[in-house]
Amino acid sequence: MEHSTRSTNLAEILERVLDKGLVIAGDIKISLADVELLSIKIRLLVASVDKAREIGINWWEDDPELNIKAKRRLERQKQLEEQSELKHEITIK
């Protein structure tokens, strides 16, 4: 019985994290003799897609590697640019 209670608790925790969101932030700086050699800023957001959209995060919708519609838009844009360049070359000649 203890195992099922832990699973339920883990499921509840995961549901809360996805519903509310969880932000982990940190900065790492490496310096030598007061000279900063490396600076890393880490920002991690764990949330459901709905919660991410609610707070204004939707970068995956415009990423051609993750979204077929975005990929098609990018391909179409490239085609239009190529056509425009050809028209410009023809006009110049």
Secondary structure, DSSP 8 states (H G I E B T S, - for coil): -HHHHHHHHHHHHHHHHHHH-EEEEEEEEEEETTEEEEEEEEEEEE--HHHHHHTT--GGGS-TTT-HHHHHHHHHHHHHHHHHHHHHHHHH-
